[in-house]
Amino acid sequence: MANMTPEQCRAARALLKWPQVRLASKAGMGESIIRDFESGNRVPNPSKMIAIRRALEAAGILFVSDGQQIAGSLGVRLKAAGSPQHPLTEGEAGIIANSEM
């Protein structure tokens, strides 16, 4: 499994409309690991990198590898255009869009 850059991780989350906390939950780790990785402050150990990537791939992200470079850079994309958003799984918290109650 190829490495993933912080930029790819941020882009993948943006495509999925996931906050860092959701990716952390899906990958089975703390949010600080995702935050530190994406900001360039830390490179997670290989098992955590694999877990992050697998969580993103399970949600429909394809990583553009070195052999498939688009205009000379690495990237990410969704498996299929218009892929449905994945609903929250049991026990997973969502974000309240309107807090006026």
Secondary structure, DSSP 8 states (H G I E B T S, - for coil): -----HHHHHHHHHHHT--HHHHHHHHTS-HHHHHHHHTTS----HHHHHHHHHHHHHTTEEEE-GGG-BTTB-EEEESSTT-------TT-----S----
